Amino acid sequence: MRTITMSLCASVLMGLAVPAHAAGDPKAGQVKTSMCAGCHGIPGWRTAYPSVYSVPKLGGQHADYIVAALKAYKSGERSHPSMVGIAGSLSEQDMQDIAAYYASSYNGPAD
């Protein structure tokens, strides 16, 4: 019985050790980020429309958060005109790949 319990625990722990970006391909995501770099790739960039705010850096952000944010823009739950348009053109796999790329990279501390 003890062997079965230990095997079960080991299986559960191995399943928890999956990286946060396992659903996407970081290399494919890097290719898909050209539309992101115009705002998110400029240190200290601030947008003036629809209001003035600092554009967040994405490098090092958790993949699940990036995917959730992109889905919220795509559904209209979040409303930034540029992001709604960009996210609306992305497939689920595109979102996963982009998130995996940014989760595996780091572009300095947030502004």
Gaussian input, Z-matrix of N, CA and C with variables (Angstrom, degrees):
# hf/3-21g

backbone

0 1
 N
 C     1     B1
 C     2     B2     1     A1
 N     3     B3     2     A2     1     D1
 C     4     B4     3     A3     2     D2
 C     5     B5     4     A4     3     D3
 N     6     B6     5     A5     4     D4
 C     7     B7     6     A6     5     D5
 C     8     B8     7     A7     6     D6
 N     9     B9     8     A8     7     D7
 C    10    B10     9     A9     8     D8
 C    11    B11    10    A10     9     D9
 N    12    B12    11    A11    10    D10
 C    13    B13    12    A12    11    D11
 C    14    B14    13    A13    12    D12
 N    15    B15    14    A14    13    D13
 C    16    B16    15    A15    14    D14
 C    17    B17    16    A16    15    D15
 N    18    B18    17    A17    16    D16
 C    19    B19    18    A18    17    D17
 C    20    B20    19    A19    18    D18
 N    21    B21    20    A20    19    D19
 C    22    B22    21    A21    20    D20
 C    23    B23    22    A22    21    D21
 N    24    B24    23    A23    22    D22
 C    25    B25    24    A24    23    D23
 C    26    B26    25    A25    24    D24
 N    27    B27    26    A26    25    D25
 C    28    B28    27    A27    26    D26
 C    29    B29    28    A28    27    D27
 N    30    B30    29    A29    28    D28
 C    31    B31    30    A30    29    D29
 C    32    B32    31    A31    30    D30
 N    33    B33    32    A32    31    D31
 C    34    B34    33    A33    32    D32
 C    35    B35    34    A34    33    D33
 N    36    B36    35    A35    34    D34
 C    37    B37    36    A36    35    D35
 C    38    B38    37    A37    36    D36
 N    39    B39    38    A38    37    D37
 C    40    B40    39    A39    38    D38
 C    41    B41    40    A40    39    D39
 N    42    B42    41    A41    40    D40
 C    43    B43    42    A42    41    D41
 C    44    B44    43    A43    42    D42
 N    45    B45    44    A44    43    D43
 C    46    B46    45    A45    44    D44
 C    47    B47    46    A46    45    D45
 N    48    B48    47    A47    46    D46
 C    49    B49    48    A48    47    D47
 C    50    B50    49    A49    48    D48
 N    51    B51    50    A50    49    D49
 C    52    B52    51    A51    50    D50
 C    53    B53    52    A52    51    D51
 N    54    B54    53    A53    52    D52
 C    55    B55    54    A54    53    D53
 C    56    B56    55    A55    54    D54
 N    57    B57    56    A56    55    D55
 C    58    B58    57    A57    56    D56
 C    59    B59    58    A58    57    D57
 N    60    B60    59    A59    58    D58
 C    61    B61    60    A60    59    D59
 C    62    B62    61    A61    60    D60
 N    63    B63    62    A62    61    D61
 C    64    B64    63    A63    62    D62
 C    65    B65    64    A64    63    D63
 N    66    B66    65    A65    64    D64
 C    67    B67    66    A66    65    D65
 C    68    B68    67    A67    66    D66
 N    69    B69    68    A68    67    D67
 C    70    B70    69    A69    68    D68
 C    71    B71    70    A70    69    D69
 N    72    B72    71    A71    70    D70
 C    73    B73    72    A72    71    D71
 C    74    B74    73    A73    72    D72
 N    75    B75    74    A74    73    D73
 C    76    B76    75    A75    74    D74
 C    77    B77    76    A76    75    D75
 N    78    B78    77    A77    76    D76
 C    79    B79    78    A78    77    D77
 C    80    B80    79    A79    78    D78
 N    81    B81    80    A80    79    D79
 C    82    B82    81    A81    80    D80
 C    83    B83    82    A82    81    D81
 N    84    B84    83    A83    82    D82
 C    85    B85    84    A84    83    D83
 C    86    B86    85    A85    84    D84
 N    87    B87    86    A86    85    D85
 C    88    B88    87    A87    86    D86
 C    89    B89    88    A88    87    D87
 N    90    B90    89    A89    88    D88
 C    91    B91    90    A90    89    D89
 C    92    B92    91    A91    90    D90
 N    93    B93    92    A92    91    D91
 C    94    B94    93    A93    92    D92
 C    95    B95    94    A94    93    D93
 N    96    B96    95    A95    94    D94
 C    97    B97    96    A96    95    D95
 C    98    B98    97    A97    96    D96
 N    99    B99    98    A98    97    D97
 C   100   B100    99    A99    98    D98
 C   101   B101   100   A100    99    D99
 N   102   B102   101   A101   100   D100
 C   103   B103   102   A102   101   D101
 C   104   B104   103   A103   102   D102
 N   105   B105   104   A104   103   D103
 C   106   B106   105   A105   104   D104
 C   107   B107   106   A106   105   D105
 N   108   B108   107   A107   106   D106
 C   109   B109   108   A108   107   D107
 C   110   B110   109   A109   108   D108
 N   111   B111   110   A110   109   D109
 C   112   B112   111   A111   110   D110
 C   113   B113   112   A112   111   D111
 N   114   B114   113   A113   112   D112
 C   115   B115   114   A114   113   D113
 C   116   B116   115   A115   114   D114
 N   117   B117   116   A116   115   D115
 C   118   B118   117   A117   116   D116
 C   119   B119   118   A118   117   D117
 N   120   B120   119   A119   118   D118
 C   121   B121   120   A120   119   D119
 C   122   B122   121   A121   120   D120
 N   123   B123   122   A122   121   D121
 C   124   B124   123   A123   122   D122
 C   125   B125   124   A124   123   D123
 N   126   B126   125   A125   124   D124
 C   127   B127   126   A126   125   D125
 C   128   B128   127   A127   126   D126
 N   129   B129   128   A128   127   D127
 C   130   B130   129   A129   128   D128
 C   131   B131   130   A130   129   D129
 N   132   B132   131   A131   130   D130
 C   133   B133   132   A132   131   D131
 C   134   B134   133   A133   132   D132
 N   135   B135   134   A134   133   D133
 C   136   B136   135   A135   134   D134
 C   137   B137   136   A136   135   D135
 N   138   B138   137   A137   136   D136
 C   139   B139   138   A138   137   D137
 C   140   B140   139   A139   138   D138
 N   141   B141   140   A140   139   D139
 C   142   B142   141   A141   140   D140
 C   143   B143   142   A142   141   D141
 N   144   B144   143   A143   142   D142
 C   145   B145   144   A144   143   D143
 C   146   B146   145   A145   144   D144
 N   147   B147   146   A146   145   D145
 C   148   B148   147   A147   146   D146
 C   149   B149   148   A148   147   D147
 N   150   B150   149   A149   148   D148
 C   151   B151   150   A150   149   D149
 C   152   B152   151   A151   150   D150
 N   153   B153   152   A152   151   D151
 C   154   B154   153   A153   152   D152
 C   155   B155   154   A154   153   D153
 N   156   B156   155   A155   154   D154
 C   157   B157   156   A156   155   D155
 C   158   B158   157   A157   156   D156
 N   159   B159   158   A158   157   D157
 C   160   B160   159   A159   158   D158
 C   161   B161   160   A160   159   D159
 N   162   B162   161   A161   160   D160
 C   163   B163   162   A162   161   D161
 C   164   B164   163   A163   162   D162
 N   165   B165   164   A164   163   D163
 C   166   B166   165   A165   164   D164
 C   167   B167   166   A166   165   D165
 N   168   B168   167   A167   166   D166
 C   169   B169   168   A168   167   D167
 C   170   B170   169   A169   168   D168
 N   171   B171   170   A170   169   D169
 C   172   B172   171   A171   170   D170
 C   173   B173   172   A172   171   D171
 N   174   B174   173   A173   172   D172
 C   175   B175   174   A174   173   D173
 C   176   B176   175   A175   174   D174
 N   177   B177   176   A176   175   D175
 C   178   B178   177   A177   176   D176
 C   179   B179   178   A178   177   D177
 N   180   B180   179   A179   178   D178
 C   181   B181   180   A180   179   D179
 C   182   B182   181   A181   180   D180
 N   183   B183   182   A182   181   D181
 C   184   B184   183   A183   182   D182
 C   185   B185   184   A184   183   D183
 N   186   B186   185   A185   184   D184
 C   187   B187   186   A186   185   D185
 C   188   B188   187   A187   186   D186
 N   189   B189   188   A188   187   D187
 C   190   B190   189   A189   188   D188
 C   191   B191   190   A190   189   D189
 N   192   B192   191   A191   190   D190
 C   193   B193   192   A192   191   D191
 C   194   B194   193   A193   192   D192
 N   195   B195   194   A194   193   D193
 C   196   B196   195   A195   194   D194
 C   197   B197   196   A196   195   D195
 N   198   B198   197   A197   196   D196
 C   199   B199   198   A198   197   D197
 C   200   B200   199   A199   198   D198
 N   201   B201   200   A200   199   D199
 C   202   B202   201   A201   200   D200
 C   203   B203   202   A202   201   D201
 N   204   B204   203   A203   202   D202
 C   205   B205   204   A204   203   D203
 C   206   B206   205   A205   204   D204
 N   207   B207   206   A206   205   D205
 C   208   B208   207   A207   206   D206
 C   209   B209   208   A208   207   D207
 N   210   B210   209   A209   208   D208
 C   211   B211   210   A210   209   D209
 C   212   B212   211   A211   210   D210
 N   213   B213   212   A212   211   D211
 C   214   B214   213   A213   212   D212
 C   215   B215   214   A214   213   D213
 N   216   B216   215   A215   214   D214
 C   217   B217   216   A216   215   D215
 C   218   B218   217   A217   216   D216
 N   219   B219   218   A218   217   D217
 C   220   B220   219   A219   218   D218
 C   221   B221   220   A220   219   D219
 N   222   B222   221   A221   220   D220
 C   223   B223   222   A222   221   D221
 C   224   B224   223   A223   222   D222
 N   225   B225   224   A224   223   D223
 C   226   B226   225   A225   224   D224
 C   227   B227   226   A226   225   D225
 N   228   B228   227   A227   226   D226
 C   229   B229   228   A228   227   D227
 C   230   B230   229   A229   228   D228
 N   231   B231   230   A230   229   D229
 C   232   B232   231   A231   230   D230
 C   233   B233   232   A232   231   D231
 N   234   B234   233   A233   232   D232
 C   235   B235   234   A234   233   D233
 C   236   B236   235   A235   234   D234
 N   237   B237   236   A236   235   D235
 C   238   B238   237   A237   236   D236
 C   239   B239   238   A238   237   D237
 N   240   B240   239   A239   238   D238
 C   241   B241   240   A240   239   D239
 C   242   B242   241   A241   240   D240
 N   243   B243   242   A242   241   D241
 C   244   B244   243   A243   242   D242
 C   245   B245   244   A244   243   D243
 N   246   B246   245   A245   244   D244
 C   247   B247   246   A246   245   D245
 C   248   B248   247   A247   246   D246
 N   249   B249   248   A248   247   D247
 C   250   B250   249   A249   248   D248
 C   251   B251   250   A250   249   D249
 N   252   B252   251   A251   250   D250
 C   253   B253   252   A252   251   D251
 C   254   B254   253   A253   252   D252
 N   255   B255   254   A254   253   D253
 C   256   B256   255   A255   254   D254
 C   257   B257   256   A256   255   D255
 N   258   B258   257   A257   256   D256
 C   259   B259   258   A258   257   D257
 C   260   B260   259   A259   258   D258
 N   261   B261   260   A260   259   D259
 C   262   B262   261   A261   260   D260
 C   263   B263   262   A262   261   D261
 N   264   B264   263   A263   262   D262
 C   265   B265   264   A264   263   D263
 C   266   B266   265   A265   264   D264
 N   267   B267   266   A266   265   D265
 C   268   B268   267   A267   266   D266
 C   269   B269   268   A268   267   D267
 N   270   B270   269   A269   268   D268
 C   271   B271   270   A270   269   D269
 C   272   B272   271   A271   270   D270
 N   273   B273   272   A272   271   D271
 C   274   B274   273   A273   272   D272
 C   275   B275   274   A274   273   D273
 N   276   B276   275   A275   274   D274
 C   277   B277   276   A276   275   D275
 C   278   B278   277   A277   276   D276
 N   279   B279   278   A278   277   D277
 C   280   B280   279   A279   278   D278
 C   281   B281   280   A280   279   D279
 N   282   B282   281   A281   280   D280
 C   283   B283   282   A282   281   D281
 C   284   B284   283   A283   282   D282
 N   285   B285   284   A284   283   D283
 C   286   B286   285   A285   284   D284
 C   287   B287   286   A286   285   D285
 N   288   B288   287   A287   286   D286
 C   289   B289   288   A288   287   D287
 C   290   B290   289   A289   288   D288
 N   291   B291   290   A290   289   D289
 C   292   B292   291   A291   290   D290
 C   293   B293   292   A292   291   D291
 N   294   B294   293   A293   292   D292
 C   295   B295   294   A294   293   D293
 C   296   B296   295   A295   294   D294
 N   297   B297   296   A296   295   D295
 C   298   B298   297   A297   296   D296
 C   299   B299   298   A298   297   D297
 N   300   B300   299   A299   298   D298
 C   301   B301   300   A300   299   D299
 C   302   B302   301   A301   300   D300
 N   303   B303   302   A302   301   D301
 C   304   B304   303   A303   302   D302
 C   305   B305   304   A304   303   D303
 N   306   B306   305   A305   304   D304
 C   307   B307   306   A306   305   D305
 C   308   B308   307   A307   306   D306
 N   309   B309   308   A308   307   D307
 C   310   B310   309   A309   308   D308
 C   311   B311   310   A310   309   D309
 N   312   B312   311   A311   310   D310
 C   313   B313   312   A312   311   D311
 C   314   B314   313   A313   312   D312
 N   315   B315   314   A314   313   D313
 C   316   B316   315   A315   314   D314
 C   317   B317   316   A316   315   D315
 N   318   B318   317   A317   316   D316
 C   319   B319   318   A318   317   D317
 C   320   B320   319   A319   318   D318
 N   321   B321   320   A320   319   D319
 C   322   B322   321   A321   320   D320
 C   323   B323   322   A322   321   D321
 N   324   B324   323   A323   322   D322
 C   325   B325   324   A324   323   D323
 C   326   B326   325   A325   324   D324
 N   327   B327   326   A326   325   D325
 C   328   B328   327   A327   326   D326
 C   329   B329   328   A328   327   D327
 N   330   B330   329   A329   328   D328
 C   331   B331   330   A330   329   D329
 C   332   B332   331   A331   330   D330

   B1=1.4500
   B2=1.5320
   B3=1.3366
   B4=1.4600
   B5=1.5309
   B6=1.3261
   B7=1.4610
   B8=1.5259
   B9=1.3176
   B10=1.4609
   B11=1.5299
   B12=1.3287
   B13=1.4602
   B14=1.5202
   B15=1.3296
   B16=1.4613
   B17=1.5231
   B18=1.3172
   B19=1.4648
   B20=1.5180
   B21=1.3086
   B22=1.4597
   B23=1.5312
   B24=1.3215
   B25=1.4664
   B26=1.5225
   B27=1.3178
   B28=1.4650
   B29=1.5260
   B30=1.3123
   B31=1.4676
   B32=1.5227
   B33=1.3187
   B34=1.4609
   B35=1.5250
   B36=1.3292
   B37=1.4666
   B38=1.5226
   B39=1.3159
   B40=1.4651
   B41=1.5237
   B42=1.3100
   B43=1.4553
   B44=1.5160
   B45=1.3235
   B46=1.4509
   B47=1.5209
   B48=1.3160
   B49=1.4591
   B50=1.5278
   B51=1.3278
   B52=1.4590
   B53=1.5241
   B54=1.3318
   B55=1.4614
   B56=1.5296
   B57=1.3502
   B58=1.4622
   B59=1.5170
   B60=1.3297
   B61=1.4550
   B62=1.5214
   B63=1.3499
   B64=1.4585
   B65=1.5233
   B66=1.3236
   B67=1.4611
   B68=1.5229
   B69=1.3284
   B70=1.4580
   B71=1.5122
   B72=1.3112
   B73=1.4561
   B74=1.5322
   B75=1.3410
   B76=1.4621
   B77=1.5277
   B78=1.3242
   B79=1.4707
   B80=1.5226
   B81=1.3119
   B82=1.4690
   B83=1.5241
   B84=1.3159
   B85=1.4510
   B86=1.5135
   B87=1.3184
   B88=1.4634
   B89=1.5286
   B90=1.3160
   B91=1.4632
   B92=1.5287
   B93=1.3221
   B94=1.4658
   B95=1.5231
   B96=1.3271
   B97=1.4669
   B98=1.5220
   B99=1.3204
   B100=1.4654
   B101=1.5254
   B102=1.3281
   B103=1.4695
   B104=1.5240
   B105=1.3236
   B106=1.4674
   B107=1.5281
   B108=1.3259
   B109=1.4682
   B110=1.5186
   B111=1.3262
   B112=1.4538
   B113=1.5130
   B114=1.3244
   B115=1.4691
   B116=1.5291
   B117=1.3352
   B118=1.4571
   B119=1.5248
   B120=1.3204
   B121=1.4619
   B122=1.5163
   B123=1.3178
   B124=1.4583
   B125=1.5321
   B126=1.3338
   B127=1.4677
   B128=1.5316
   B129=1.3298
   B130=1.4522
   B131=1.5155
   B132=1.3247
   B133=1.4692
   B134=1.5163
   B135=1.3093
   B136=1.4703
   B137=1.5222
   B138=1.2996
   B139=1.4589
   B140=1.5274
   B141=1.2971
   B142=1.4659
   B143=1.5170
   B144=1.3508
   B145=1.4543
   B146=1.5103
   B147=1.2843
   B148=1.4496
   B149=1.5295
   B150=1.3105
   B151=1.4619
   B152=1.5288
   B153=1.3059
   B154=1.4586
   B155=1.5327
   B156=1.3089
   B157=1.4647
   B158=1.5193
   B159=1.3055
   B160=1.4610
   B161=1.5189
   B162=1.3230
   B163=1.4627
   B164=1.5294
   B165=1.3244
   B166=1.4610
   B167=1.5304
   B168=1.3225
   B169=1.4606
   B170=1.5295
   B171=1.3082
   B172=1.4611
   B173=1.5242
   B174=1.3265
   B175=1.4633
   B176=1.5150
   B177=1.3262
   B178=1.4503
   B179=1.5228
   B180=1.3262
   B181=1.4676
   B182=1.5282
   B183=1.2997
   B184=1.4631
   B185=1.5322
   B186=1.3072
   B187=1.4701
   B188=1.5207
   B189=1.3185
   B190=1.4708
   B191=1.5241
   B192=1.3185
   B193=1.4679
   B194=1.5258
   B195=1.3388
   B196=1.4643
   B197=1.5289
   B198=1.3165
   B199=1.4719
   B200=1.5271
   B201=1.3202
   B202=1.4713
   B203=1.5310
   B204=1.3259
   B205=1.4648
   B206=1.5284
   B207=1.3286
   B208=1.4649
   B209=1.5278
   B210=1.3261
   B211=1.4669
   B212=1.5350
   B213=1.3304
   B214=1.4621
   B215=1.5293
   B216=1.3412
   B217=1.4651
   B218=1.5289
   B219=1.3246
   B220=1.4628
   B221=1.5292
   B222=1.3155
   B223=1.4694
   B224=1.5329
   B225=1.3260
   B226=1.4561
   B227=1.5159
   B228=1.3374
   B229=1.4619
   B230=1.5312
   B231=1.3339
   B232=1.4621
   B233=1.5228
   B234=1.3271
   B235=1.4674
   B236=1.5282
   B237=1.2827
   B238=1.4629
   B239=1.5220
   B240=1.3327
   B241=1.4674
   B242=1.5354
   B243=1.3096
   B244=1.4740
   B245=1.5168
   B246=1.3336
   B247=1.4577
   B248=1.5269
   B249=1.3191
   B250=1.4704
   B251=1.5233
   B252=1.3207
   B253=1.4622
   B254=1.5159
   B255=1.3183
   B256=1.4745
   B257=1.5222
   B258=1.3306
   B259=1.4648
   B260=1.5252
   B261=1.3277
   B262=1.4593
   B263=1.5161
   B264=1.3170
   B265=1.4611
   B266=1.5249
   B267=1.3322
   B268=1.4629
   B269=1.5262
   B270=1.3159
   B271=1.4633
   B272=1.5289
   B273=1.3097
   B274=1.4676
   B275=1.5310
   B276=1.3310
   B277=1.4689
   B278=1.5263
   B279=1.3308
   B280=1.4660
   B281=1.5280
   B282=1.3293
   B283=1.4609
   B284=1.5262
   B285=1.3265
   B286=1.4619
   B287=1.5314
   B288=1.3306
   B289=1.4699
   B290=1.5263
   B291=1.3184
   B292=1.4645
   B293=1.5285
   B294=1.3126
   B295=1.4645
   B296=1.5236
   B297=1.3226
   B298=1.4712
   B299=1.5207
   B300=1.3209
   B301=1.4659
   B302=1.5284
   B303=1.3190
   B304=1.4609
   B305=1.5245
   B306=1.3316
   B307=1.4586
   B308=1.5232
   B309=1.3229
   B310=1.4608
   B311=1.5268
   B312=1.3245
   B313=1.4614
   B314=1.5233
   B315=1.3033
   B316=1.4549
   B317=1.5179
   B318=1.3055
   B319=1.4556
   B320=1.5246
   B321=1.3130
   B322=1.4571
   B323=1.5061
   B324=1.3324
   B325=1.4650
   B326=1.5225
   B327=1.3061
   B328=1.4776
   B329=1.5152
   B330=1.3154
   B331=1.4742
   B332=1.5036
   A1=110.72
   A2=115.77
   A3=119.68
   A4=110.63
   A5=118.04
   A6=122.36
   A7=110.23
   A8=117.03
   A9=121.16
   A10=110.17
   A11=116.31
   A12=120.53
   A13=111.02
   A14=117.23
   A15=120.85
   A16=110.95
   A17=117.62
   A18=121.35
   A19=111.04
   A20=115.58
   A21=120.43
   A22=110.27
   A23=117.55
   A24=121.64
   A25=110.93
   A26=117.30
   A27=120.58
   A28=110.63
   A29=117.10
   A30=120.75
   A31=111.03
   A32=117.15
   A33=121.47
   A34=110.17
   A35=116.61
   A36=120.14
   A37=112.05
   A38=117.77
   A39=120.56
   A40=110.12
   A41=117.05
   A42=121.08
   A43=112.03
   A44=117.62
   A45=121.37
   A46=112.81
   A47=117.53
   A48=121.47
   A49=113.46
   A50=117.60
   A51=121.04
   A52=109.25
   A53=119.01
   A54=120.63
   A55=112.02
   A56=116.49
   A57=121.66
   A58=112.62
   A59=118.22
   A60=120.95
   A61=113.04
   A62=116.45
   A63=120.74
   A64=113.39
   A65=118.06
   A66=120.42
   A67=113.26
   A68=117.47
   A69=120.61
   A70=112.39
   A71=115.28
   A72=122.98
   A73=108.25
   A74=117.80
   A75=120.15
   A76=114.04
   A77=117.54
   A78=119.73
   A79=110.79
   A80=116.65
   A81=120.28
   A82=109.44
   A83=117.14
   A84=121.55
   A85=112.63
   A86=116.82
   A87=120.15
   A88=110.79
   A89=116.34
   A90=121.25
   A91=110.86
   A92=116.42
   A93=121.52
   A94=113.79
   A95=118.83
   A96=120.48
   A97=114.17
   A98=119.01
   A99=119.45
   A100=111.49
   A101=117.46
   A102=120.54
   A103=111.37
   A104=117.84
   A105=121.88
   A106=111.75
   A107=115.60
   A108=121.50
   A109=113.13
   A110=117.97
   A111=120.76
   A112=113.79
   A113=117.92
   A114=121.74
   A115=111.07
   A116=116.30
   A117=120.61
   A118=113.33
   A119=117.60
   A120=120.57
   A121=114.10
   A122=118.20
   A123=122.23
   A124=108.75
   A125=118.00
   A126=120.00
   A127=111.53
   A128=115.97
   A129=121.98
   A130=115.67
   A131=117.90
   A132=121.48
   A133=110.90
   A134=115.32
   A135=122.46
   A136=107.02
   A137=115.40
   A138=119.79
   A139=109.31
   A140=116.61
   A141=120.38
   A142=111.94
   A143=118.13
   A144=119.60
   A145=109.26
   A146=122.29
   A147=127.29
   A148=113.01
   A149=118.89
   A150=121.50
   A151=107.14
   A152=117.40
   A153=120.86
   A154=109.38
   A155=116.51
   A156=122.25
   A157=108.62
   A158=115.40
   A159=120.92
   A160=109.12
   A161=115.97
   A162=120.79
   A163=107.52
   A164=118.48
   A165=119.96
   A166=112.81
   A167=114.66
   A168=120.52
   A169=106.98
   A170=116.72
   A171=120.62
   A172=113.34
   A173=117.42
   A174=120.63
   A175=112.02
   A176=117.05
   A177=122.45
   A178=114.34
   A179=117.19
   A180=120.94
   A181=109.16
   A182=117.72
   A183=122.25
   A184=110.32
   A185=116.93
   A186=122.04
   A187=112.76
   A188=117.17
   A189=119.72
   A190=111.13
   A191=116.71
   A192=120.23
   A193=110.69
   A194=116.58
   A195=120.29
   A196=110.34
   A197=116.52
   A198=120.01
   A199=110.12
   A200=117.09
   A201=120.39
   A202=110.86
   A203=116.83
   A204=120.22
   A205=110.60
   A206=117.11
   A207=120.05
   A208=111.51
   A209=116.49
   A210=120.02
   A211=110.79
   A212=116.54
   A213=120.04
   A214=111.17
   A215=117.37
   A216=119.76
   A217=110.12
   A218=116.45
   A219=120.15
   A220=111.32
   A221=116.96
   A222=120.96
   A223=112.79
   A224=116.96
   A225=120.19
   A226=113.35
   A227=116.95
   A228=120.85
   A229=110.42
   A230=116.61
   A231=122.92
   A232=106.78
   A233=115.93
   A234=116.73
   A235=112.30
   A236=116.37
   A237=122.15
   A238=104.76
   A239=118.36
   A240=120.79
   A241=114.89
   A242=117.44
   A243=119.11
   A244=111.21
   A245=115.83
   A246=119.71
   A247=111.94
   A248=117.14
   A249=120.18
   A250=109.38
   A251=116.88
   A252=121.05
   A253=112.78
   A254=116.13
   A255=119.98
   A256=110.02
   A257=117.15
   A258=120.48
   A259=111.47
   A260=116.30
   A261=120.17
   A262=113.40
   A263=116.45
   A264=120.26
   A265=112.99
   A266=117.68
   A267=121.19
   A268=112.55
   A269=115.07
   A270=120.45
   A271=108.41
   A272=116.40
   A273=121.23
   A274=109.92
   A275=117.27
   A276=120.55
   A277=111.07
   A278=117.57
   A279=120.68
   A280=109.94
   A281=116.39
   A282=120.49
   A283=111.13
   A284=115.86
   A285=120.49
   A286=111.06
   A287=116.53
   A288=120.80
   A289=111.04
   A290=117.08
   A291=121.57
   A292=109.89
   A293=116.53
   A294=120.84
   A295=111.13
   A296=117.21
   A297=120.50
   A298=110.57
   A299=116.67
   A300=120.25
   A301=110.68
   A302=117.19
   A303=119.51
   A304=112.07
   A305=118.18
   A306=120.71
   A307=111.74
   A308=116.99
   A309=120.16
   A310=112.40
   A311=117.63
   A312=120.77
   A313=109.79
   A314=115.34
   A315=120.22
   A316=108.00
   A317=117.70
   A318=119.81
   A319=112.75
   A320=116.18
   A321=121.04
   A322=113.69
   A323=116.73
   A324=120.67
   A325=111.51
   A326=115.53
   A327=120.66
   A328=109.46
   A329=115.47
   A330=120.45
   A331=110.67
   D1=-40.21
   D2=-179.36
   D3=-63.03
   D4=-38.18
   D5=179.73
   D6=-64.03
   D7=-42.00
   D8=179.23
   D9=-63.81
   D10=-43.64
   D11=179.54
   D12=-62.59
   D13=-44.20
   D14=179.80
   D15=-65.13
   D16=-39.14
   D17=178.23
   D18=-64.67
   D19=-41.51
   D20=178.63
   D21=-63.46
   D22=-45.39
   D23=178.72
   D24=-61.50
   D25=-42.65
   D26=179.28
   D27=-63.36
   D28=-40.14
   D29=178.87
   D30=-63.86
   D31=-42.58
   D32=179.26
   D33=-63.71
   D34=-46.62
   D35=-179.51
   D36=-63.71
   D37=-37.39
   D38=177.89
   D39=-64.29
   D40=-37.26
   D41=178.66
   D42=-67.39
   D43=-29.48
   D44=178.94
   D45=-78.58
   D46=-14.82
   D47=-176.10
   D48=-84.99
   D49=9.92
   D50=179.65
   D51=-71.03
   D52=131.20
   D53=179.84
   D54=-61.17
   D55=155.34
   D56=-177.01
   D57=-64.11
   D58=-21.83
   D59=-176.67
   D60=-105.85
   D61=22.86
   D62=-175.78
   D63=-62.14
   D64=-27.79
   D65=-176.27
   D66=-75.80
   D67=-19.23
   D68=-177.57
   D69=-119.23
   D70=167.98
   D71=179.46
   D72=-109.09
   D73=110.73
   D74=-177.97
   D75=-58.52
   D76=-35.73
   D77=179.48
   D78=-67.37
   D79=-41.96
   D80=176.90
   D81=-66.86
   D82=-36.93
   D83=179.48
   D84=-64.43
   D85=-37.34
   D86=179.34
   D87=-60.72
   D88=-39.09
   D89=178.90
   D90=-66.39
   D91=-30.66
   D92=-175.26
   D93=-88.45
   D94=2.53
   D95=-174.52
   D96=-96.47
   D97=7.75
   D98=-178.95
   D99=-58.28
   D100=-35.23
   D101=179.91
   D102=-74.03
   D103=-16.75
   D104=-179.15
   D105=-87.33
   D106=-33.06
   D107=-172.21
   D108=-63.26
   D109=-27.50
   D110=-178.81
   D111=-60.37
   D112=-25.66
   D113=177.19
   D114=-118.30
   D115=-50.47
   D116=-174.48
   D117=-78.38
   D118=-9.66
   D119=-179.45
   D120=-100.27
   D121=5.56
   D122=-178.07
   D123=-108.57
   D124=111.32
   D125=-179.61
   D126=-57.52
   D127=130.72
   D128=177.59
   D129=74.56
   D130=9.71
   D131=-177.47
   D132=-63.03
   D133=137.58
   D134=174.84
   D135=-125.11
   D136=139.40
   D137=178.77
   D138=-97.56
   D139=152.73
   D140=179.89
   D141=-109.03
   D142=-3.99
   D143=-178.53
   D144=-137.06
   D145=132.25
   D146=4.45
   D147=-80.59
   D148=-13.54
   D149=173.47
   D150=-150.01
   D151=165.30
   D152=-178.21
   D153=-80.19
   D154=124.01
   D155=174.41
   D156=-159.39
   D157=159.30
   D158=178.10
   D159=-75.39
   D160=134.77
   D161=177.75
   D162=-79.42
   D163=127.64
   D164=-177.06
   D165=-69.60
   D166=145.67
   D167=172.54
   D168=-79.51
   D169=143.62
   D170=-175.79
   D171=-104.74
   D172=-22.64
   D173=-178.17
   D174=-59.24
   D175=127.50
   D176=179.85
   D177=87.73
   D178=-6.41
   D179=178.38
   D180=-69.57
   D181=149.51
   D182=-179.79
   D183=-66.01
   D184=133.32
   D185=-176.51
   D186=-57.69
   D187=-41.93
   D188=-178.76
   D189=-62.19
   D190=-36.09
   D191=178.48
   D192=-65.94
   D193=-44.46
   D194=-179.47
   D195=-61.63
   D196=-45.09
   D197=179.10
   D198=-61.88
   D199=-44.97
   D200=-179.93
   D201=-61.39
   D202=-41.55
   D203=179.47
   D204=-65.02
   D205=-44.66
   D206=179.17
   D207=-62.02
   D208=-40.71
   D209=177.90
   D210=-64.63
   D211=-37.93
   D212=179.04
   D213=-66.13
   D214=-37.71
   D215=175.40
   D216=-67.07
   D217=-42.05
   D218=-178.11
   D219=-63.39
   D220=-38.58
   D221=-178.28
   D222=-80.89
   D223=-14.01
   D224=-176.99
   D225=92.90
   D226=-1.56
   D227=178.08
   D228=-62.35
   D229=-36.51
   D230=171.43
   D231=-105.66
   D232=144.17
   D233=-173.85
   D234=-129.55
   D235=87.33
   D236=168.16
   D237=-124.02
   D238=119.94
   D239=-171.89
   D240=-50.61
   D241=-46.09
   D242=-179.42
   D243=-65.39
   D244=-44.79
   D245=-177.23
   D246=-69.30
   D247=-34.93
   D248=177.03
   D249=-62.42
   D250=-43.52
   D251=179.26
   D252=-65.76
   D253=-44.26
   D254=-179.29
   D255=-67.11
   D256=-50.85
   D257=-177.75
   D258=-62.22
   D259=-33.55
   D260=179.46
   D261=-62.92
   D262=-22.28
   D263=-179.90
   D264=-91.61
   D265=-3.97
   D266=-175.09
   D267=-93.71
   D268=140.35
   D269=171.85
   D270=-84.42
   D271=169.08
   D272=175.32
   D273=-56.32
   D274=-43.49
   D275=-179.29
   D276=-66.02
   D277=-39.01
   D278=176.03
   D279=-57.77
   D280=-46.62
   D281=-179.53
   D282=-60.92
   D283=-44.27
   D284=-179.75
   D285=-63.41
   D286=-41.81
   D287=-179.08
   D288=-66.90
   D289=-45.62
   D290=179.18
   D291=-61.82
   D292=-44.66
   D293=178.99
   D294=-62.52
   D295=-40.69
   D296=178.99
   D297=-63.83
   D298=-39.94
   D299=178.58
   D300=-62.90
   D301=-52.48
   D302=-177.65
   D303=-66.27
   D304=-35.79
   D305=178.13
   D306=-65.11
   D307=-28.20
   D308=-177.90
   D309=-93.67
   D310=0.61
   D311=179.54
   D312=-119.17
   D313=166.40
   D314=179.04
   D315=-141.60
   D316=127.30
   D317=-178.75
   D318=-120.58
   D319=36.31
   D320=175.11
   D321=93.06
   D322=171.60
   D323=-178.17
   D324=-67.36
   D325=154.06
   D326=179.21
   D327=-65.53
   D328=147.50
   D329=177.60
   D330=-76.92

